[in-house]
Amino acid sequence: MTGPDRLSRAEINKDAVQSALEATASTVGQVAGIVTTAVKDVVGAIGGLATEVFEIRESAKRAADDHD
């Protein structure tokens, strides 16, 4: 006989599964945030490199024009 303060095995199992799923969802959200930030940072770095390459190319072109 179970008292009013006792949980059934089914309720305990349901609570354990629910807690595990909530922890998993939270972790997936954290990882997604990390990946999103990493992708943004990589794209920003590549964009900065492209800008530098364009500037170097323009400088080299001006130097060649001045030399001629």
N, CA, C and O atoms as a CHARMM CRD file, in Angstrom:
* protein
*
  272
    1    1 MET  N      0.84400  -1.17500   0.00000 PROA 1      0.00000
    2    1 MET  CA     0.00000   0.00000   0.00000 PROA 1      0.00000
    3    1 MET  C      0.89200   1.24200   0.00000 PROA 1      0.00000
    4    1 MET  O      1.86100   1.33800   0.75300 PROA 1      0.00000
    5    2 THR  N      0.54000   2.16700  -0.84900 PROA 2      0.00000
    6    2 THR  CA     1.32600   3.37600  -0.94000 PROA 2      0.00000
    7    2 THR  C      0.59800   4.50500  -0.23600 PROA 2      0.00000
    8    2 THR  O     -0.62700   4.61800  -0.29300 PROA 2      0.00000
    9    3 GLY  N      1.39800   5.34700   0.43800 PROA 3      0.00000
   10    3 GLY  CA     0.82300   6.49500   1.12600 PROA 3      0.00000
   11    3 GLY  C      0.73300   7.67500   0.17600 PROA 3      0.00000
   12    3 GLY  O      1.18300   7.58100  -0.96600 PROA 3      0.00000
   13    4 PRO  N      0.16600   8.77400   0.61900 PROA 4      0.00000
   14    4 PRO  CA    -0.00200   9.94000  -0.23700 PROA 4      0.00000
   15    4 PRO  C      1.32800  10.57700  -0.63800 PROA 4      0.00000
   16    4 PRO  O      1.39200  11.26300  -1.65800 PROA 4      0.00000
   17    5 ASP  N      2.38800  10.36600   0.14000 PROA 5      0.00000
   18    5 ASP  CA     3.67800  10.97600  -0.15800 PROA 5      0.00000
   19    5 ASP  C      4.59000  10.07600  -0.98200 PROA 5      0.00000
   20    5 ASP  O      5.71800  10.45900  -1.29500 PROA 5      0.00000
   21    6 ARG  N      4.11400   8.88300  -1.33600 PROA 6      0.00000
   22    6 ARG  CA     4.95500   7.93400  -2.05800 PROA 6      0.00000
   23    6 ARG  C      4.65400   8.00400  -3.54700 PROA 6      0.00000
   24    6 ARG  O      3.50500   8.15900  -3.95900 PROA 6      0.00000
   25    7 LEU  N      5.72400   7.88600  -4.35400 PROA 7      0.00000
   26    7 LEU  CA     5.56000   7.89000  -5.80200 PROA 7      0.00000
   27    7 LEU  C      5.63100   6.46600  -6.33000 PROA 7      0.00000
   28    7 LEU  O      6.34600   5.61900  -5.79500 PROA 7      0.00000
   29    8 SER  N      4.88400   6.22800  -7.37600 PROA 8      0.00000
   30    8 SER  CA     4.93900   4.91200  -8.00300 PROA 8      0.00000
   31    8 SER  C      6.22100   4.79600  -8.81900 PROA 8      0.00000
   32    8 SER  O      6.85000   5.80300  -9.14500 PROA 8      0.00000
   33    9 ARG  N      6.60600   3.56700  -9.14700 PROA 9      0.00000
   34    9 ARG  CA     7.77400   3.34700  -9.99400 PROA 9      0.00000
   35    9 ARG  C      7.60400   4.05300 -11.34100 PROA 9      0.00000
   36    9 ARG  O      8.55900   4.61400 -11.87800 PROA 9      0.00000
   37   10 ALA  N      6.41100   4.02300 -11.86900 PROA 10     0.00000
   38   10 ALA  CA     6.15000   4.66400 -13.15500 PROA 10     0.00000
   39   10 ALA  C      6.39500   6.17400 -13.05400 PROA 10     0.00000
   40   10 ALA  O      6.97400   6.77500 -13.95800 PROA 10     0.00000
   41   11 GLU  N      5.95600   6.77300 -11.96200 PROA 11     0.00000
   42   11 GLU  CA     6.15100   8.21600 -11.76800 PROA 11     0.00000
   43   11 GLU  C      7.63300   8.54300 -11.59900 PROA 11     0.00000
   44   11 GLU  O      8.11900   9.53600 -12.14100 PROA 11     0.00000
   45   12 ILE  N      8.34500   7.71300 -10.85200 PROA 12     0.00000
   46   12 ILE  CA     9.78600   7.90700 -10.66400 PROA 12     0.00000
   47   12 ILE  C     10.49900   7.78300 -12.00800 PROA 12     0.00000
   48   12 ILE  O     11.35500   8.60800 -12.32600 PROA 12     0.00000
   49   13 ASN  N     10.16400   6.77200 -12.79700 PROA 13     0.00000
   50   13 ASN  CA    10.77700   6.58300 -14.11500 PROA 13     0.00000
   51   13 ASN  C     10.45300   7.74600 -15.05100 PROA 13     0.00000
   52   13 ASN  O     11.31600   8.22500 -15.78600 PROA 13     0.00000
   53   14 LYS  N      9.20800   8.18900 -15.01300 PROA 14     0.00000
   54   14 LYS  CA     8.80500   9.32800 -15.84200 PROA 14     0.00000
   55   14 LYS  C      9.60500  10.56600 -15.47000 PROA 14     0.00000
   56   14 LYS  O     10.06500  11.29600 -16.34900 PROA 14     0.00000
   57   15 ASP  N      9.77400  10.81000 -14.17800 PROA 15     0.00000
   58   15 ASP  CA    10.54800  11.96400 -13.72400 PROA 15     0.00000
   59   15 ASP  C     12.01300  11.85500 -14.15000 PROA 15     0.00000
   60   15 ASP  O     12.61700  12.85500 -14.53800 PROA 15     0.00000
   61   16 ALA  N     12.58400  10.66400 -14.08200 PROA 16     0.00000
   62   16 ALA  CA    13.97600  10.46600 -14.47200 PROA 16     0.00000
   63   16 ALA  C     14.14800  10.70800 -15.96700 PROA 16     0.00000
   64   16 ALA  O     15.10000  11.36800 -16.38300 PROA 16     0.00000
   65   17 VAL  N     13.23800  10.18100 -16.77200 PROA 17     0.00000
   66   17 VAL  CA    13.30500  10.38700 -18.22400 PROA 17     0.00000
   67   17 VAL  C     13.11400  11.86400 -18.54800 PROA 17     0.00000
   68   17 VAL  O     13.83100  12.41100 -19.38600 PROA 17     0.00000
   69   18 GLN  N     12.16500  12.50800 -17.90100 PROA 18     0.00000
   70   18 GLN  CA    11.92200  13.92800 -18.12900 PROA 18     0.00000
   71   18 GLN  C     13.16100  14.74700 -17.79100 PROA 18     0.00000
   72   18 GLN  O     13.53800  15.63000 -18.56100 PROA 18     0.00000
   73   19 SER  N     13.79900  14.47800 -16.66400 PROA 19     0.00000
   74   19 SER  CA    15.00700  15.21100 -16.27600 PROA 19     0.00000
   75   19 SER  C     16.13800  14.98600 -17.27000 PROA 19     0.00000
   76   19 SER  O     16.86400  15.92000 -17.61100 PROA 19     0.00000
   77   20 ALA  N     16.28900  13.74600 -17.73800 PROA 20     0.00000
   78   20 ALA  CA    17.33700  13.44500 -18.71200 PROA 20     0.00000
   79   20 ALA  C     17.08500  14.18900 -20.02100 PROA 20     0.00000
   80   20 ALA  O     18.02000  14.72500 -20.61500 PROA 20     0.00000
   81   21 LEU  N     15.83600  14.22800 -20.47400 PROA 21     0.00000
   82   21 LEU  CA    15.51200  14.93300 -21.71300 PROA 21     0.00000
   83   21 LEU  C     15.70600  16.43900 -21.56700 PROA 21     0.00000
   84   21 LEU  O     16.18400  17.09400 -22.49300 PROA 21     0.00000
   85   22 GLU  N     15.34200  16.98800 -20.42000 PROA 22     0.00000
   86   22 GLU  CA    15.55400  18.42000 -20.18600 PROA 22     0.00000
   87   22 GLU  C     17.04100  18.75000 -20.18300 PROA 22     0.00000
   88   22 GLU  O     17.44900  19.75900 -20.75800 PROA 22     0.00000
   89   23 ALA  N     17.85800  17.91200 -19.54400 PROA 23     0.00000
   90   23 ALA  CA    19.30800  18.13500 -19.52300 PROA 23     0.00000
   91   23 ALA  C     19.88200  18.03400 -20.93300 PROA 23     0.00000
   92   23 ALA  O     20.75400  18.81600 -21.31100 PROA 23     0.00000
   93   24 THR  N     19.39000  17.07100 -21.70800 PROA 24     0.00000
   94   24 THR  CA    19.85600  16.90600 -23.08400 PROA 24     0.00000
   95   24 THR  C     19.49200  18.12000 -23.92700 PROA 24     0.00000
   96   24 THR  O     20.32200  18.62400 -24.68400 PROA 24     0.00000
   97   25 ALA  N     18.26400  18.58900 -23.80100 PROA 25     0.00000
   98   25 ALA  CA    17.82300  19.76300 -24.56800 PROA 25     0.00000
   99   25 ALA  C     18.65600  20.99000 -24.20000 PROA 25     0.00000
  100   25 ALA  O     19.02300  21.77400 -25.07500 PROA 25     0.00000
  101   26 SER  N     18.95100  21.15700 -22.93200 PROA 26     0.00000
  102   26 SER  CA    19.76600  22.28700 -22.49000 PROA 26     0.00000
  103   26 SER  C     21.17500  22.20300 -23.07300 PROA 26     0.00000
  104   26 SER  O     21.72300  23.20500 -23.53300 PROA 26     0.00000
  105   27 THR  N     21.75200  21.01800 -23.05100 PROA 27     0.00000
  106   27 THR  CA    23.09800  20.83400 -23.59000 PROA 27     0.00000
  107   27 THR  C     23.12800  21.06400 -25.09500 PROA 27     0.00000
  108   27 THR  O     24.05400  21.69400 -25.60500 PROA 27     0.00000
  109   28 VAL  N     22.13300  20.56600 -25.80400 PROA 28     0.00000
  110   28 VAL  CA    22.05800  20.78500 -27.25100 PROA 28     0.00000
  111   28 VAL  C     21.96300  22.28300 -27.53900 PROA 28     0.00000
  112   28 VAL  O     22.59500  22.77200 -28.47600 PROA 28     0.00000
  113   29 GLY  N     21.19200  23.00400 -26.75400 PROA 29     0.00000
  114   29 GLY  CA    21.08300  24.45000 -26.92500 PROA 29     0.00000
  115   29 GLY  C     22.41300  25.15300 -26.68800 PROA 29     0.00000
  116   29 GLY  O     22.77100  26.07200 -27.42500 PROA 29     0.00000
  117   30 GLN  N     23.14600  24.72500 -25.66200 PROA 30     0.00000
  118   30 GLN  CA    24.45500  25.32500 -25.39100 PROA 30     0.00000
  119   30 GLN  C     25.43200  25.05200 -26.52900 PROA 30     0.00000
  120   30 GLN  O     26.15900  25.94800 -26.95800 PROA 30     0.00000
  121   31 VAL  N     25.44800  23.81800 -27.01500 PROA 31     0.00000
  122   31 VAL  CA    26.34900  23.46000 -28.11600 PROA 31     0.00000
  123   31 VAL  C     25.97600  24.24200 -29.37200 PROA 31     0.00000
  124   31 VAL  O     26.85800  24.72100 -30.08500 PROA 31     0.00000
  125   32 ALA  N     24.69300  24.37500 -29.64700 PROA 32     0.00000
  126   32 ALA  CA    24.25600  25.14200 -30.81900 PROA 32     0.00000
  127   32 ALA  C     24.72900  26.59400 -30.71400 PROA 32     0.00000
  128   32 ALA  O     25.15700  27.17900 -31.70900 PROA 32     0.00000
  129   33 GLY  N     24.65500  27.16900 -29.53100 PROA 33     0.00000
  130   33 GLY  CA    25.13800  28.52600 -29.32700 PROA 33     0.00000
  131   33 GLY  C     26.63800  28.63200 -29.55600 PROA 33     0.00000
  132   33 GLY  O     27.11000  29.59400 -30.16100 PROA 33     0.00000
  133   34 ILE  N     27.38200  27.65400 -29.07800 PROA 34     0.00000
  134   34 ILE  CA    28.83300  27.64000 -29.27300 PROA 34     0.00000
  135   34 ILE  C     29.16500  27.53200 -30.75200 PROA 34     0.00000
  136   34 ILE  O     30.02100  28.25800 -31.25800 PROA 34     0.00000
  137   35 VAL  N     28.48100  26.61800 -31.44800 PROA 35     0.00000
  138   35 VAL  CA    28.74500  26.43200 -32.88100 PROA 35     0.00000
  139   35 VAL  C     28.37300  27.69300 -33.65600 PROA 35     0.00000
  140   35 VAL  O     29.11200  28.10600 -34.55000 PROA 35     0.00000
  141   36 THR  N     27.25600  28.29900 -33.33200 PROA 36     0.00000
  142   36 THR  CA    26.83400  29.52700 -34.01300 PROA 36     0.00000
  143   36 THR  C     27.87200  30.63200 -33.84000 PROA 36     0.00000
  144   36 THR  O     28.22600  31.31600 -34.80000 PROA 36     0.00000
  145   37 THR  N     28.35400  30.80000 -32.61800 PROA 37     0.00000
  146   37 THR  CA    29.37600  31.81500 -32.36200 PROA 37     0.00000
  147   37 THR  C     30.66500  31.49200 -33.11100 PROA 37     0.00000
  148   37 THR  O     31.30600  32.38700 -33.66200 PROA 37     0.00000
  149   38 ALA  N     31.04400  30.21800 -33.13200 PROA 38     0.00000
  150   38 ALA  CA    32.27000  29.82100 -33.83400 PROA 38     0.00000
  151   38 ALA  C     32.15500  30.10100 -35.32800 PROA 38     0.00000
  152   38 ALA  O     33.09200  30.61600 -35.93800 PROA 38     0.00000
  153   39 VAL  N     31.02400  29.76800 -35.91400 PROA 39     0.00000
  154   39 VAL  CA    30.81700  30.01700 -37.34900 PROA 39     0.00000
  155   39 VAL  C     30.88600  31.51600 -37.62600 PROA 39     0.00000
  156   39 VAL  O     31.51700  31.93800 -38.59500 PROA 39     0.00000
  157   40 LYS  N     30.24900  32.31300 -36.79200 PROA 40     0.00000
  158   40 LYS  CA    30.27900  33.77500 -36.95200 PROA 40     0.00000
  159   40 LYS  C     31.70900  34.28500 -36.87400 PROA 40     0.00000
  160   40 LYS  O     32.11200  35.12300 -37.68100 PROA 40     0.00000
  161   41 ASP  N     32.47700  33.79100 -35.91500 PROA 41     0.00000
  162   41 ASP  CA    33.86500  34.22800 -35.75900 PROA 41     0.00000
  163   41 ASP  C     34.72100  33.82600 -36.95900 PROA 41     0.00000
  164   41 ASP  O     35.55400  34.60900 -37.41300 PROA 41     0.00000
  165   42 VAL  N     34.52400  32.61800 -37.47300 PROA 42     0.00000
  166   42 VAL  CA    35.28800  32.15600 -38.63600 PROA 42     0.00000
  167   42 VAL  C     34.95300  33.01000 -39.85900 PROA 42     0.00000
  168   42 VAL  O     35.84700  33.42200 -40.59800 PROA 42     0.00000
  169   43 VAL  N     33.67000  33.27200 -40.06800 PROA 43     0.00000
  170   43 VAL  CA    33.26400  34.10300 -41.20700 PROA 43     0.00000
  171   43 VAL  C     33.85600  35.50900 -41.07700 PROA 43     0.00000
  172   43 VAL  O     34.30900  36.08700 -42.06500 PROA 43     0.00000
  173   44 GLY  N     33.85400  36.05000 -39.87700 PROA 44     0.00000
  174   44 GLY  CA    34.45100  37.37000 -39.66000 PROA 44     0.00000
  175   44 GLY  C     35.94600  37.36800 -39.95000 PROA 44     0.00000
  176   44 GLY  O     36.46100  38.31000 -40.55100 PROA 44     0.00000
  177   45 ALA  N     36.64700  36.31500 -39.52700 PROA 45     0.00000
  178   45 ALA  CA    38.08200  36.22300 -39.77800 PROA 45     0.00000
  179   45 ALA  C     38.37700  36.10100 -41.26500 PROA 45     0.00000
  180   45 ALA  O     39.31300  36.72400 -41.76700 PROA 45     0.00000
  181   46 ILE  N     37.58700  35.30400 -41.97200 PROA 46     0.00000
  182   46 ILE  CA    37.77800  35.14000 -43.42500 PROA 46     0.00000
  183   46 ILE  C     37.49100  36.46000 -44.13800 PROA 46     0.00000
  184   46 ILE  O     38.20000  36.82800 -45.07500 PROA 46     0.00000
  185   47 GLY  N     36.46700  37.16200 -43.70400 PROA 47     0.00000
  186   47 GLY  CA    36.16400  38.46900 -44.28700 PROA 47     0.00000
  187   47 GLY  C     37.30300  39.45300 -44.06300 PROA 47     0.00000
  188   47 GLY  O     37.64300  40.22400 -44.96100 PROA 47     0.00000
  189   48 GLY  N     37.89300  39.43200 -42.87300 PROA 48     0.00000
  190   48 GLY  CA    39.03600  40.29500 -42.59500 PROA 48     0.00000
  191   48 GLY  C     40.22400  39.95300 -43.47200 PROA 48     0.00000
  192   48 GLY  O     40.91800  40.84400 -43.96100 PROA 48     0.00000
  193   49 LEU  N     40.46000  38.66500 -43.67100 PROA 49     0.00000
  194   49 LEU  CA    41.54300  38.23700 -44.56200 PROA 49     0.00000
  195   49 LEU  C     41.29100  38.71500 -45.98600 PROA 49     0.00000
  196   49 LEU  O     42.20400  39.21400 -46.64400 PROA 49     0.00000
  197   50 ALA  N     40.07000  38.56700 -46.46100 PROA 50     0.00000
  198   50 ALA  CA    39.73900  39.00900 -47.82200 PROA 50     0.00000
  199   50 ALA  C     39.98400  40.50600 -47.96600 PROA 50     0.00000
  200   50 ALA  O     40.51000  40.94800 -48.98700 PROA 50     0.00000
  201   51 THR  N     39.61400  41.28600 -46.96700 PROA 51     0.00000
  202   51 THR  CA    39.85200  42.73000 -47.01000 PROA 51     0.00000
  203   51 THR  C     41.34500  43.02400 -47.10100 PROA 51     0.00000
  204   51 THR  O     41.76900  43.87000 -47.88800 PROA 51     0.00000
  205   52 GLU  N     42.13600  42.32900 -46.29900 PROA 52     0.00000
  206   52 GLU  CA    43.58700  42.53900 -46.33700 PROA 52     0.00000
  207   52 GLU  C     44.17300  42.16400 -47.69500 PROA 52     0.00000
  208   52 GLU  O     45.04600  42.86400 -48.20800 PROA 52     0.00000
  209   53 VAL  N     43.69800  41.06200 -48.28000 PROA 53     0.00000
  210   53 VAL  CA    44.19200  40.63700 -49.58800 PROA 53     0.00000
  211   53 VAL  C     43.85600  41.68900 -50.64500 PROA 53     0.00000
  212   53 VAL  O     44.70100  42.00000 -51.48400 PROA 53     0.00000
  213   54 PHE  N     42.64600  42.24100 -50.62400 PROA 54     0.00000
  214   54 PHE  CA    42.27700  43.30000 -51.57300 PROA 54     0.00000
  215   54 PHE  C     43.17400  44.52200 -51.39300 PROA 54     0.00000
  216   54 PHE  O     43.62500  45.11900 -52.37000 PROA 54     0.00000
  217   55 GLU  N     43.42900  44.88900 -50.13100 PROA 55     0.00000
  218   55 GLU  CA    44.28100  46.04600 -49.87400 PROA 55     0.00000
  219   55 GLU  C     45.70600  45.79900 -50.35600 PROA 55     0.00000
  220   55 GLU  O     46.32900  46.69700 -50.92300 PROA 55     0.00000
  221   56 ILE  N     46.22400  44.60600 -50.14100 PROA 56     0.00000
  222   56 ILE  CA    47.57500  44.26200 -50.60400 PROA 56     0.00000
  223   56 ILE  C     47.62900  44.30500 -52.13000 PROA 56     0.00000
  224   56 ILE  O     48.58300  44.81800 -52.71500 PROA 56     0.00000
  225   57 ARG  N     46.59600  43.76000 -52.76100 PROA 57     0.00000
  226   57 ARG  CA    46.54700  43.76900 -54.22400 PROA 57     0.00000
  227   57 ARG  C     46.53000  45.19400 -54.76700 PROA 57     0.00000
  228   57 ARG  O     47.24000  45.50900 -55.72300 PROA 57     0.00000
  229   58 GLU  N     45.71900  46.05100 -54.15800 PROA 58     0.00000
  230   58 GLU  CA    45.65100  47.44900 -54.58600 PROA 58     0.00000
  231   58 GLU  C     46.98400  48.15900 -54.35900 PROA 58     0.00000
  232   58 GLU  O     47.42300  48.93100 -55.21100 PROA 58     0.00000
  233   59 SER  N     47.62400  47.90900 -53.23400 PROA 59     0.00000
  234   59 SER  CA    48.92100  48.51800 -52.94600 PROA 59     0.00000
  235   59 SER  C     49.97100  48.06300 -53.95600 PROA 59     0.00000
  236   59 SER  O     50.77700  48.86400 -54.42900 PROA 59     0.00000
  237   60 ALA  N     49.95500  46.77800 -54.28100 PROA 60     0.00000
  238   60 ALA  CA    50.91100  46.24900 -55.26200 PROA 60     0.00000
  239   60 ALA  C     50.66200  46.86100 -56.63300 PROA 60     0.00000
  240   60 ALA  O     51.60600  47.16200 -57.36400 PROA 60     0.00000
  241   61 LYS  N     49.38400  47.04700 -56.98500 PROA 61     0.00000
  242   61 LYS  CA    49.04600  47.64800 -58.27600 PROA 61     0.00000
  243   61 LYS  C     49.52800  49.09900 -58.33100 PROA 61     0.00000
  244   61 LYS  O     50.10400  49.52500 -59.33300 PROA 61     0.00000
  245   62 ARG  N     49.29000  49.86700 -57.24300 PROA 62     0.00000
  246   62 ARG  CA    49.75600  51.24900 -57.20000 PROA 62     0.00000
  247   62 ARG  C     51.27400  51.32900 -57.27800 PROA 62     0.00000
  248   62 ARG  O     51.82000  52.19800 -57.95700 PROA 62     0.00000
  249   63 ALA  N     51.94700  50.43200 -56.59000 PROA 63     0.00000
  250   63 ALA  CA    53.41300  50.42100 -56.61000 PROA 63     0.00000
  251   63 ALA  C     53.92100  50.10700 -58.00900 PROA 63     0.00000
  252   63 ALA  O     54.88400  50.71700 -58.47400 PROA 63     0.00000
  253   64 ALA  N     53.27600  49.15600 -58.68400 PROA 64     0.00000
  254   64 ALA  CA    53.68000  48.81500 -60.05600 PROA 64     0.00000
  255   64 ALA  C     53.41800  49.98700 -60.99700 PROA 64     0.00000
  256   64 ALA  O     54.24000  50.26900 -61.86900 PROA 64     0.00000
  257   65 ASP  N     52.28700  50.67300 -60.83600 PROA 65     0.00000
  258   65 ASP  CA    51.97100  51.83200 -61.66800 PROA 65     0.00000
  259   65 ASP  C     52.97600  52.96400 -61.43500 PROA 65     0.00000
  260   65 ASP  O     53.38800  53.63600 -62.38000 PROA 65     0.00000
  261   66 ASP  N     53.37100  53.17200 -60.16400 PROA 66     0.00000
  262   66 ASP  CA    54.35400  54.20300 -59.84900 PROA 66     0.00000
  263   66 ASP  C     55.71900  53.85900 -60.42200 PROA 66     0.00000
  264   66 ASP  O     56.48000  54.74900 -60.80300 PROA 66     0.00000
  265   67 HSD  N     56.02600  52.59200 -60.48100 PROA 67     0.00000
  266   67 HSD  CA    57.33200  52.13600 -60.98600 PROA 67     0.00000
  267   67 HSD  C     57.46200  52.33200 -62.48700 PROA 67     0.00000
  268   67 HSD  O     58.54800  52.60300 -63.00100 PROA 67     0.00000
  269   68 ASP  N     56.34700  52.19300 -63.17800 PROA 68     0.00000
  270   68 ASP  CA    56.36500  52.29300 -64.65600 PROA 68     0.00000
  271   68 ASP  C     56.48200  53.68900 -65.08900 PROA 68     0.00000
  272   68 ASP  O     56.51200  53.96300 -66.28900 PROA 68     0.00000
